[in-house]
Amino acid sequence: DTEVSNQITLVEDVLAKLCKTIYPLADLLARPLPEGVDPLKLEIYLTDEDFEFALDMTRKEYNALPSWKQVNLKKTAGLF
């Protein structure tokens, strides 16, 4: 029973990590990235505050830009 409950806890921990949708900016700038994070879309995991701090604009302003400008901004911010 103890072994089974330890395995259940481990599965719950893994699922919690994989279901996490928000990460601090420092976690996304560090390597290796957290498990389950898409390295091509790091900006989607930021809080609105971290997003504005890192990219110096709101999500709405960012989404209005052409994709090549978005890529350049992410490169400058270290999110690419």
Residue pairs with C-beta under 8 A, 6 or more apart in sequence:
17 34
17 35
17 36
18 35
18 36
19 36
20 34
20 36
21 45
22 45
22 46
22 47
23 34
23 37
23 45
23 46
24 47
24 50
25 46
25 50
25 53
25 54
27 33
27 34
28 34
28 37
28 42
28 45
28 46
28 79
29 78
29 79
33 39
33 42
37 45
38 44
40 80
42 74
42 79
42 80
43 51
43 54
43 55
43 62
43 74
43 79
46 54
48 58
48 59
51 58
51 59
51 62
52 58
54 77
54 78
54 79
55 62
55 73
55 74
55 77
55 79
57 73
62 70
62 73
65 73
71 80
74 80
